[in-house]
Structure formats: C-alpha cells, structure tokens
C-alpha cells in the first residue's frame, strides 16, 4: 500500500515536469504591415497549432508609419519555431523574441 502511494506521487511529479517541458510560453514582438489582414492570419496560425494567446499589446502610434507592432505572449507545445512560422506570413516585417527586442 505504501509503495503504491509513493509510486503515485513520483509519477505525478514526473508528469508535471514533462508537461512543463512540452508546454511553454514565449513572448514575441511582431511587426507587420497595416491593413493587410496580417494579425488575422497570425491568429489563425495560433489556432491551427493549438497555441493559446494569453497576452496581446498593440503599440498604436506605429500605425501612422504603415506598420503595426504588437507584443504577444503565447503558450502551447512545439513553440520553438513560432518566430519562423509567423515570419512566413505575407506582410510580416519582423518577428523578435522578447529577449531579442531592440528599442
């Protein structure tokens, strides 16, 4: 009985660690051309890949320059190639990870 309890606790801890490694969050800074439906395409890709958008912050003053800058936080599995996935969307100018951002 005690061995069953200990093994159940150990399995639960291993399961949590694996889930955390497979499912993570990243912060991205997306820069794209205004008025081309780019954000819609990016959000569609998130849905197709089961990535959850947990935060979205737009920088409205950049719209005057014909481009939009948004910061987004995403969570999900297999996020290691998110920058490349979003950069391939027509109209995307740049995709930076939060740690790569420049002022």
C-alpha atoms as a printed R data frame, in Angstrom:
    type eleno elety resid chain resno      x      y       z
1   ATOM     1    CA   UNK     A     1  0.000  0.000   0.000
2   ATOM     2    CA   UNK     A     2  2.758  2.465   0.925
3   ATOM     3    CA   UNK     A     3  4.713  1.555  -2.206
4   ATOM     4    CA   UNK     A     4  1.647  2.316  -4.324
5   ATOM     5    CA   UNK     A     5  1.295  5.740  -2.676
6   ATOM     6    CA   UNK     A     6  4.990  6.590  -3.218
7   ATOM     7    CA   UNK     A     7  4.923  5.482  -6.853
8   ATOM     8    CA   UNK     A     8  1.773  7.527  -7.490
9   ATOM     9    CA   UNK     A     9  3.447 10.642  -6.077
10  ATOM    10    CA   UNK     A    10  6.603 10.048  -8.108
11  ATOM    11    CA   UNK     A    11  4.615  9.519 -11.312
12  ATOM    12    CA   UNK     A    12  2.662 12.715 -10.680
13  ATOM    13    CA   UNK     A    13  5.868 14.733 -10.258
14  ATOM    14    CA   UNK     A    14  7.392 13.299 -13.451
15  ATOM    15    CA   UNK     A    15  4.170 14.011 -15.347
16  ATOM    16    CA   UNK     A    16  4.190 17.676 -14.245
17  ATOM    17    CA   UNK     A    17  7.818 18.113 -15.301
18  ATOM    18    CA   UNK     A    18  7.194 16.587 -18.727
19  ATOM    19    CA   UNK     A    19  4.110 18.725 -19.278
20  ATOM    20    CA   UNK     A    20  6.049 21.866 -18.364
21  ATOM    21    CA   UNK     A    21  8.791 20.998 -20.850
22  ATOM    22    CA   UNK     A    22  6.374 20.219 -23.651
23  ATOM    23    CA   UNK     A    23  4.120 23.195 -22.977
24  ATOM    24    CA   UNK     A    24  5.772 26.547 -22.522
25  ATOM    25    CA   UNK     A    25  5.189 30.248 -23.002
26  ATOM    26    CA   UNK     A    26  7.064 32.692 -25.184
27  ATOM    27    CA   UNK     A    27  6.848 36.442 -25.713
28  ATOM    28    CA   UNK     A    28  7.116 37.741 -29.251
29  ATOM    29    CA   UNK     A    29  7.252 41.205 -30.772
30  ATOM    30    CA   UNK     A    30  5.591 41.152 -34.213
31  ATOM    31    CA   UNK     A    31  5.939 43.981 -36.700
32  ATOM    32    CA   UNK     A    32  3.680 43.848 -39.744
33  ATOM    33    CA   UNK     A    33  2.143 45.973 -42.473
34  ATOM    34    CA   UNK     A    34 -1.114 47.671 -41.551
35  ATOM    35    CA   UNK     A    35 -4.358 46.933 -43.392
36  ATOM    36    CA   UNK     A    36 -3.400 43.578 -44.920
37  ATOM    37    CA   UNK     A    37 -5.128 41.184 -42.504
38  ATOM    38    CA   UNK     A    38 -1.817 40.025 -41.066
39  ATOM    39    CA   UNK     A    39 -2.997 39.804 -37.454
40  ATOM    40    CA   UNK     A    40 -5.942 37.674 -38.593
41  ATOM    41    CA   UNK     A    41 -3.526 35.308 -40.355
42  ATOM    42    CA   UNK     A    42 -1.257 35.121 -37.296
43  ATOM    43    CA   UNK     A    43 -4.205 34.358 -35.018
44  ATOM    44    CA   UNK     A    44 -5.419 31.700 -37.448
45  ATOM    45    CA   UNK     A    45 -1.998 30.037 -37.286
46  ATOM    46    CA   UNK     A    46 -2.165 30.087 -33.493
47  ATOM    47    CA   UNK     A    47 -5.491 28.265 -33.608
48  ATOM    48    CA   UNK     A    48 -4.262 25.710 -36.134
49  ATOM    49    CA   UNK     A    49 -1.276 24.878 -33.947
50  ATOM    50    CA   UNK     A    50 -3.249 24.952 -30.654
51  ATOM    51    CA   UNK     A    51 -1.172 27.847 -29.335
52  ATOM    52    CA   UNK     A    52 -3.058 29.959 -26.793
53  ATOM    53    CA   UNK     A    53 -2.721 33.728 -26.922
54  ATOM    54    CA   UNK     A    54 -2.504 34.829 -23.295
55  ATOM    55    CA   UNK     A    55 -1.491 38.460 -23.820
56  ATOM    56    CA   UNK     A    56 -1.675 40.945 -26.701
57  ATOM    57    CA   UNK     A    57 -0.475 44.534 -26.507
58  ATOM    58    CA   UNK     A    58 -0.576 46.805 -29.572
59  ATOM    59    CA   UNK     A    59  1.565 49.918 -29.980
60  ATOM    60    CA   UNK     A    60 -0.940 52.253 -31.669
61  ATOM    61    CA   UNK     A    61  1.411 55.128 -32.596
62  ATOM    62    CA   UNK     A    62  3.218 52.997 -35.197
63  ATOM    63    CA   UNK     A    63  0.100 52.753 -37.382
64  ATOM    64    CA   UNK     A    64  0.922 56.179 -38.859
65  ATOM    65    CA   UNK     A    65  4.064 54.677 -40.387
66  ATOM    66    CA   UNK     A    66  2.049 51.971 -42.149
67  ATOM    67    CA   UNK     A    67  3.155 49.281 -39.770
68  ATOM    68    CA   UNK     A    68  1.770 47.791 -36.592
69  ATOM    69    CA   UNK     A    69  3.784 46.470 -33.678
70  ATOM    70    CA   UNK     A    70  2.273 44.026 -31.240
71  ATOM    71    CA   UNK     A    71  3.687 42.144 -28.306
72  ATOM    72    CA   UNK     A    72  2.125 38.770 -27.741
73  ATOM    73    CA   UNK     A    73  2.544 36.039 -25.189
74  ATOM    74    CA   UNK     A    74  1.729 32.549 -26.404
75  ATOM    75    CA   UNK     A    75  1.623 29.226 -24.648
76  ATOM    76    CA   UNK     A    76  1.451 25.751 -26.053
77  ATOM    77    CA   UNK     A    77  3.553 22.889 -27.235
78  ATOM    78    CA   UNK     A    78  6.148 22.895 -30.003
79  ATOM    79    CA   UNK     A    79  6.666 26.654 -29.823
80  ATOM    80    CA   UNK     A    80 10.364 26.529 -30.725
81  ATOM    81    CA   UNK     A    81  9.656 27.536 -34.343
82  ATOM    82    CA   UNK     A    82  6.977 30.178 -33.696
83  ATOM    83    CA   UNK     A    83  9.162 33.026 -34.965
84  ATOM    84    CA   UNK     A    84  9.723 31.257 -38.289
85  ATOM    85    CA   UNK     A    85  6.033 30.338 -38.609
86  ATOM    86    CA   UNK     A    86  4.912 33.943 -38.129
87  ATOM    87    CA   UNK     A    87  7.743 35.411 -40.240
88  ATOM    88    CA   UNK     A    88  6.478 33.374 -43.211
89  ATOM    89    CA   UNK     A    89  3.118 35.216 -43.177
90  ATOM    90    CA   UNK     A    90  2.803 37.650 -46.082
91  ATOM    91    CA   UNK     A    91  3.038 41.204 -44.737
92  ATOM    92    CA   UNK     A    92  5.088 40.383 -41.637
93  ATOM    93    CA   UNK     A    93  8.133 42.646 -41.436
94  ATOM    94    CA   UNK     A    94  9.853 41.102 -38.405
95  ATOM    95    CA   UNK     A    95  9.257 38.716 -35.514
96  ATOM    96    CA   UNK     A    96 11.511 39.017 -32.481
97  ATOM    97    CA   UNK     A    97 11.579 37.041 -29.272
98  ATOM    98    CA   UNK     A    98 11.218 39.303 -26.242
99  ATOM    99    CA   UNK     A    99 14.880 38.845 -25.333
100 ATOM   100    CA   UNK     A   100 15.903 39.941 -28.877
101 ATOM   101    CA   UNK     A   101 13.917 43.205 -28.853
102 ATOM   102    CA   UNK     A   102 15.654 46.463 -29.638
103 ATOM   103    CA   UNK     A   103 14.469 49.920 -28.564
